[in-house]
Amino acid sequence: MGHFRDDSRAAERYVVDARVKGSVAGQAFEGDLQDVSETGAAVTGMPQSIFENNQFVEMHMEGFGHRQGYVARRIPEGFALQFAESEDEEKCRQEFRDAVRALGPGALRG
């Protein structure tokens, strides 16, 4: 598996280098995926003026597919996303684990 940051988060975060396209409250954006976990992601490389906490986000992450959730908080040059809970959360978590394995150690940097 890839490297993860040693902190108190509930889910391991994997540092990745991938592009993200999506929309925040209906406004399109493109950014960089800074890291991703089973429960959320950090997206950077965009102006902070376009989003606020709790706004609905839909996005496509290279290698991970389509996910949706809500802006959890602003971070430098972007935002932290909390994925929306779905009816089949375990299926989403398994798909995430499969995607991490499919990307291989070369795609994950830490």
Helices and strands as residue ranges (DSSP letters): E 14-24, E 27-36, E 40-44, G 48-50, E 56-61, E 65-75, E 78-83, H 89-103
